Amino acid sequence: MKEIQKGSLEKAAIKVGISKKTARKYAVQKQLPIPKTKRTHRTRVNPFEGHWDKVTDMLETSPELQAQSILNYLAEMHPDHYKVSQIRSLQRRLKDWRAHHGANKPVIFRQDLKPGRQSQSDWTHMSDLKITIGGHAFPHLLFHFMLPYSQFETTMICETESFATLTRGFEQGVLEIGGVASEHRTDNLTAATQKMGNDRIFTKRWMEFLEHYQVQPSRNNPGVSHENGSVEKSHHTFKNAVNQHLMLRQDRDFKILEDYQTFLDKIKTKRNFMRRDRIVEEIETLRSLPEKQFNEATLLTVRVTPSSTIQVLSVTYSVPSRLIGLWLKAVVLRDTIELMYGGKILLTLPRLEAGALIDYRHIIDSLIRKPGAFESYQYRSFLYPNATFRKAYDALKSSGLTSCNKRYLELLHLAKLYGENEVSTAIILLLEASKLPLKEDILDLFKKKKIPHPVEVTQPNLEDYNQLCNFEEVA
């Protein structure tokens, strides 16, 4: 009250260490509360007092023991004395014991981040967001590349944690930012490191890849994820941003994969825009990119199985059946696989990270002669080129035809001979007319030329013609 008389109420509250609101209440009442005597004794009996020495012995032997494990042990040994409801009481006492007698904990040393010194990357699982593509579940990963100083980030959809996605994601990141940091940090992923005794070392191809960009590789210690903490934190914040936008969108389904990628790119662009000042500052410190991208080619020798397939880096691909039994050279590039025989390229396939790629055109000639194999074929899902063919099969199946599998395979054979789009159009016309999509009816449509072929006519630019006339007049 003396301090209030000397100056303002706010200053008086600060001097005596109370809030302005509390000081005003005392000033209005013109009296102070009676100070309470500090209590030095416990108000409740410690229920663990009789066995506390045993508890401390257990903690000294195994410091990581949790309260629930200790309580379960005590309840088992002394069921009449301890019960599950005492867990909170034990947790408080363990917390107090550890504060006085517990082992030292690891210290996190906050880093003074420098622009252009380091980039980081890692994968994060996105399945918990329950995203679907075309109504089907889409379990996937995101490769996350970022610069700790400016928080610049890029993401890439992928299926596996592989060397291909690691290098492709790194290149996407440095191309987007327009330069490279002097060091790149990863965890101990098998795509970049290998076991050597009790330690892990970088693989030769990862070293060669970063040497192309004049970047020094680094990794965090095994089991110490916080050493790669910037990208780990970005995982959480980016996934949370994606989840928030999905809730605003009120729909977690995307028609095609490209729509989902565009959705992610918009979120990334907004987040990077908020950091534009630091990003501009960091760009000035980055090293220049090399003139060419790194394009490592892996040469493998593969044999075509009797199923007319090959295995390339654990992924199954179909090839024309004429190649069954042959040994082929597979030149594995970043996005494609070139199959060679006798020094000539026979086939170029798109490269996948996992799963399989089966082209019905490679096997339909044999399959149509063995229609019984279709029902339990391992890669049957690949024999529906699009939704129209699936509708055709369902219509044949529901019709009750005993030879519906053979009838459907005849449609695939027609697609190989006449083109997938043409047969799809014919199937649509027949289904709309409430007719079964049979081979004979499709051939009749081809003969009658009832299948419309889209023709695009480009409108001429008359301005070009006017300029030509003007040019002739000047000449």
Rosetta blueprint (number, residue, H / E / L):
1 M L
2 K H
3 E H
4 I H
5 Q H
6 K H
7 G L
8 S L
9 L H
10 E H
11 K H
12 A H
13 A H
14 I H
15 K H
16 V H
17 G L
18 I L
19 S L
20 K H
21 K H
22 T H
23 A H
24 R H
25 K H
26 Y H
27 A H
28 V H
29 Q H
30 K L
31 Q L
32 L L
33 P L
34 I L
35 P L
36 K L
37 T L
38 K L
39 R L
40 T L
41 H L
42 R L
43 T L
44 R L
45 V L
46 N L
47 P L
48 F L
49 E H
50 G H
51 H H
52 W H
53 D H
54 K H
55 V H
56 T H
57 D H
58 M H
59 L H
60 E H
61 T H
62 S L
63 P L
64 E L
65 L L
66 Q L
67 A H
68 Q H
69 S H
70 I H
71 L H
72 N H
73 Y H
74 L H
75 A H
76 E H
77 M H
78 H L
79 P L
80 D L
81 H L
82 Y L
83 K L
84 V H
85 S H
86 Q H
87 I H
88 R H
89 S H
90 L H
91 Q H
92 R H
93 R H
94 L H
95 K H
96 D H
97 W H
98 R H
99 A H
100 H H
101 H H
102 G L
103 A L
104 N L
105 K L
106 P L
107 V L
108 I L
109 F L
110 R L
111 Q L
112 D L
113 L L
114 K L
115 P L
116 G L
117 R L
118 Q E
119 S E
120 Q E
121 S E
122 D E
123 W E
124 T E
125 H E
126 M L
127 S H
128 D H
129 L H
130 K L
131 I L
132 T E
133 I E
134 G L
135 G L
136 H E
137 A E
138 F L
139 P L
140 H L
141 L E
142 L E
143 F E
144 H E
145 F E
146 M E
147 L L
148 P L
149 Y L
150 S L
151 Q L
152 F L
153 E E
154 T E
155 T E
156 M E
157 I E
158 C E
159 E L
160 T L
161 E L
162 S L
163 F H
164 A H
165 T H
166 L H
167 T H
168 R H
169 G H
170 F H
171 E H
172 Q H
173 G H
174 V H
175 L H
176 E H
177 I H
178 G L
179 G L
180 V E
181 A L
182 S L
183 E E
184 H E
185 R E
186 T E
187 D L
188 N L
189 L L
190 T L
191 A L
192 A L
193 T E
194 Q E
195 K E
196 M E
197 G L
198 N L
199 D E
200 R E
201 I E
202 F E
203 T L
204 K H
205 R H
206 W H
207 M H
208 E H
209 F H
210 L H
211 E H
212 H H
213 Y L
214 Q L
215 V L
216 Q E
217 P E
218 S E
219 R E
220 N L
221 N L
222 P L
223 G L
224 V L
225 S H
226 H H
227 E H
228 N H
229 G H
230 S H
231 V H
232 E H
233 K H
234 S H
235 H H
236 H H
237 T H
238 F H
239 K H
240 N H
241 A H
242 V H
243 N H
244 Q H
245 H H
246 L H
247 M H
248 L H
249 R H
250 Q L
251 D L
252 R L
253 D E
254 F E
255 K L
256 I L
257 L H
258 E H
259 D H
260 Y H
261 Q H
262 T H
263 F H
264 L H
265 D H
266 K H
267 I H
268 K H
269 T H
270 K H
271 R H
272 N H
273 F H
274 M L
275 R L
276 R H
277 D H
278 R H
279 I H
280 V H
281 E H
282 E H
283 I H
284 E L
285 T L
286 L L
287 R E
288 S L
289 L L
290 P L
291 E L
292 K L
293 Q L
294 F L
295 N L
296 E L
297 A L
298 T E
299 L E
300 L E
301 T E
302 V E
303 R E
304 V L
305 T L
306 P L
307 S L
308 S L
309 T E
310 I E
311 Q E
312 V E
313 L L
314 S L
315 V E
316 T E
317 Y E
318 S E
319 V L
320 P L
321 S H
322 R H
323 L H
324 I L
325 G L
326 L L
327 W E
328 L E
329 K E
330 A E
331 V E
332 V E
333 L L
334 R L
335 D L
336 T E
337 I E
338 E E
339 L E
340 M E
341 Y E
342 G L
343 G L
344 K E
345 I E
346 L E
347 L E
348 T E
349 L E
350 P E
351 R L
352 L L
353 E L
354 A L
355 G L
356 A E
357 L E
358 I L
359 D L
360 Y H
361 R H
362 H H
363 I H
364 I H
365 D H
366 S H
367 L H
368 I L
369 R L
370 K L
371 P H
372 G H
373 A H
374 F L
375 E L
376 S L
377 Y L
378 Q L
379 Y L
380 R H
381 S H
382 F H
383 L H
384 Y L
385 P L
386 N L
387 A H
388 T H
389 F H
390 R H
391 K H
392 A H
393 Y H
394 D H
395 A H
396 L H
397 K H
398 S H
399 S L
400 G L
401 L L
402 T L
403 S L
404 C H
405 N H
406 K H
407 R H
408 Y H
409 L H
410 E H
411 L H
412 L H
413 H H
414 L H
415 A H
416 K H
417 L H
418 Y H
419 G L
420 E H
421 N H
422 E H
423 V H
424 S H
425 T H
426 A H
427 I H
428 I H
429 L H
430 L H
431 L H
432 E H
433 A L
434 S L
435 K L
436 L L
437 P L
438 L L
439 K H
440 E H
441 D H
442 I H
443 L H
444 D H
445 L H
446 F H
447 K H
448 K H
449 K L
450 K L
451 I L
452 P L
453 H L
454 P L
455 V L
456 E L
457 V L
458 T L
459 Q L
460 P L
461 N L
462 L H
463 E H
464 D H
465 Y H
466 N H
467 Q H
468 L H
469 C H
470 N H
471 F H
472 E H
473 E H
474 V H
475 A L
